[in-house]
């Protein structure tokens, strides 16, 4: 399923962005990677493993990814971001026809479906090729020019702008916390490519027609999650080496208040999230089978169940 985080604008404490990336560990867990002001860092498993590698404390352009592998081995090499020519980017989703699109252009096959996006962009410099991919796709990249490129089709991706720049995340929870006003967090408009200048201002938006056939297959929510919501929590000493800005300090104070009762917190930790998550996965598989065999055909009922599944995921993995 994977998670994407990005930022472009004036210098931002790296701690804020790594908190945001850690919030997306529940969508990954196999590996983590970041692009920070011209340099790529990669590590296996959760994003905390990136901390010893990163020497910067502030940045102006950040692209992060937490990977749950669906194609290709779980290795550091297969960790996003990927670099093809001037394109350095990440992807969230599952692509169905990437081999056909590569063959069509006589391009070398890739071991991870996501790499096909940037292999094709590098070969063509044609943004409209994004619409040729059949499947689920969000793509965020830079072209080694200090600008940020954001494309969303059909997976979650949210944005929040403040005076310093603009933030993006596959999960809206932490964005809402740092925004203070949840209404300022918006979902990225689908089927458009947004190009942002180095200062965070929008340069232009480009319509991307979807020319691929309708996707039939696994979606991001059909792939498993980690057995627990994440080993990261906002009250930990995860980022002792980073200087937190006022928003993050406020966030930590709020969370300290929430966890002030040690007895209540102990009871919270005793919840068996593994049993809950495994039960949810069983239910999701049954639901998928019911749709496949035509036992569920009412679109309203299907939508209600999908909404329930999303609610259940949020309750298990976020609360």
N, C-alpha and C positions, 0 to 999 in steps of 0.2 A: 504493500500500500504506500509506504514512504511518506515523508514529510518534507516540506520546503519552507525555508526562511530566507528573507532577503531584506536588504536595506540599502538606500543610497541617499546621500545628503552630506551635511556638514559633519565634522568629527563626532562620532558616537562612542561612548564607553563600550568596549567589547563585551563587558559583563552583561549589559542589557540584551545584546544579541545572542549571547550564549545561553542566557536564561530562556530566551524565546526558542532557541534550537532544542534545549533540553525538554521543553514542553512538548516538542514533537517526537521525543524518543518513544512515546507510546505508539507511534505510527511506524517506527523502524525497529532498531535493536540489533540488526545484523552488522551494520557499519555506519560510520558517520564521516562527513567531509565538509570542508568549507573553503571558499575562495575569499581571501581578505586582501584588498588593495594590491592585487597583482600576484599573489602567491596562493598555492593550493596546499591544504593540509588534509590528510586522510588517516583514519584509524578504524580498527575493528570494534564492533559492539557499540555501546552508547556514546553519546557526545562528550561525556566527561573524559574520555580517553584522548580527546584532542587537546585538552588544557595544557599538558606538559610540552606540547609541540609548538604552541603559539607564543611568539615573543612580543607581539604587539598588544597594546592596551586600549587603543582607540582606532577606529577605522572610518572610512568614508564610503566604501563599497563592500558589501558583505553578501555572499550567497552561500547558504547552508543547506545540508541535506541529511536526513536520517533514513537509512535504507532498510526496507524489508524486501529481500531478494525474491523475485519471481522468475527471472531468467538469468542464468549465469551463476557461477560459483560465488560464495560469500568470501571474497578476498578483498584486500586493500586496493588492488588494481581495478576491481569492478565497482569500487565505491565512487559515487558522484562527488564532486563535479568531474565532467569529462572535458577533454580539450581536443578539439579538431580545428586545426588552422587557427583563425582568430576567434573562434567560438569556444567559450568556456561556460558550460551550463549543466543544469540538473533537470530531472524529469520525475513526475509523480504520475503513475498510471500503469496500464498494461496495453501494449501495442500488439495488434493482431497480424498486420500485413507488412511488417517491416522488411522481411526477407524479399518479398516481391518488389517493394519500392527500391531496395538496393540493387536487385538484379536488373530492374528496368533502366538503371543508370550505370550499369556495369561497375558498381562499387563493391568493395570487399565486404563479405558477410561479417557480422559482429556477434559477439558472444552474449551481449546484453542488449535487449530490445531498445532501451533508452538511447544507446549510442547511435542508433540509426538516425535519430532526429538531427543530431549535430553533424554526422557524416554527410547527410544530404544537404543540410544548410551550407556546410563548408564547400561542397562541390558546386552548389547552384547559386548561393547568395540570394535565394528566392524565398521570402517569408511565406508565400502562399503554399509552399510544400507542407507546412504544418497541417493544413486542411486535408492532406492526402492520407494521413495516418488514420487507420481504422482502430478504434479502441478508446481508452480513457487516457487523457493527456492534459497535463499542465507542464509548461516548460518555462524556465527562468534562466537567463544567461547574460553574459556581457560579451562584447566584441573587442576586448582589450583597449577600450577607448574611454573608460570611466563611466560609461552609460549602462543603464539597466534595462533589460528587455523582459517583459512579463506577458505570458500568454496562458489563458485558461480556457478550456473547453467544457469539461464535465466532471471535474473533481473539486473538492473544497479548496478554496484559496481566498484569503481575506487580506484587507489592507487597512492601514491606519496612518494618517498624516498628522505630524505636528510641526512646530516651527523649525526643527532641525532637518527633517527630511520625511521619507515615506518608508513604512515597514510593511512586510508581507509575511504571512504565515498560513500553513495548511490548517492550523487550529486557531480559533478565534479567542480562546479563553484568556491566554496571557495578554494578547493585544487589548482585550477589554479592561484588564487590570491596569495596564500602564496608561491606557487612555483615560481612565477614571470615568468617562462618560461612554457607556457601551454603544450608544447611538452613533459614535464617531467611527466605529469599526464597520466596514462595508465589505460585501463579497465582491470580488473582482468580476467585472462584466465578462460574460462568456463570448468566445469567438472573435475577440479583438486582440491585437498585439499592441501593448502600451510601451512606449519608449521614453525613458526618463533620463534627463541630463544629470551630470555629476552633482549638481546642487539639489537634486530631488524634484525639480520642476518637470512637468510633463511636456515632452517635445511634440509628440503626435501619437495618435491611435490609428491603427490600420485594421480594417475589416478583413477577416480571414475566412473565406467561404469554406465550409466543410464539404469536400468532394468525395470523401471516402464512403464506402458502403456502411450501412448501419451495423454497429458492433454487436456481435453475438458471442458471448463468452464470459469469462470471469471479470468482475469489476473489482475496484480496489477493496471493497468491503467483503469480498469473498475470500480474501487471503487472511491467514491467521494473524493474531497479534501476539505480543509477548504475554507470558502467563500472568504477569502482574502489570498494574497500570504504568509503572516505571520505578526504577530504583531511585530516581531523582525526586527530591521534594524541596520546595522553596525555602524551607526553614533550616536546610542543611548548611554546612560550611563549604559548599561546593566551590564557591568562587572567592575564597579568602584572599587570593592573590590579586583580585580585581577591585578597583575602586568603584563602588556603586553610585549611580547618580540619585537624585532626590526621589524620582519616581520609583526606583527599585527599593530604596530605603523605606518609602511609604508602604510599598507592597509587603516587604518583610515585616514591618510593624503590624500591618493588618493581619498577616498570617500568624505572627506571634500571639496576637490577641485570640485568634481562632483556636490556637493550640495551647492556650495558657493552662487549661485544666488537664493535668497529667493523667488523671484517671480516665477521663473521657477519651484522650488521645490513645491510651493503651487499649481501650475497648475498640477504637477504630482500627488499630493495627491488627487486632485479632480476627478481623473479618477474613475469611478464606477467599481471596480474590482469584486464586487459581481455580477453585471449584466453580465460582461464578463465571469466569471467562470460558472455561471448558464447556459449561452448560450452555452458554450463549452460542458458542461455536456449533454445538450439536443442533440447537434450534435453527441457526442460520442455514446449516446444510439441509435440514428437513424442509425449510421454507423454499430453498432453491430447487429441491427435488419436486416439491408440489407445483411450483411454477413450470418446471420443465415438462412434467407429465400432464399439464393442463388441468390439474385439480383446483387451481386458483386462476380464474380468468377475469374476475371483477377488478377493474383498475383501481377503484376507490378502496377496496379491501386490501389490495396489494400495497397501495400507497400508505395506508394506515399501519400495516405490518412493518413496512420499511421505516416509517417514522418511529414506531415502537422500538425497532432494533437499534436505530440511531440513539434513541433516548437511553436504552439499556446499556449501550456501549459507553455513552458519556457518564452514566452513573457508576459503571464498573471501573472504567479506566481513568476517569478524571476526578471523581469524588473520593 
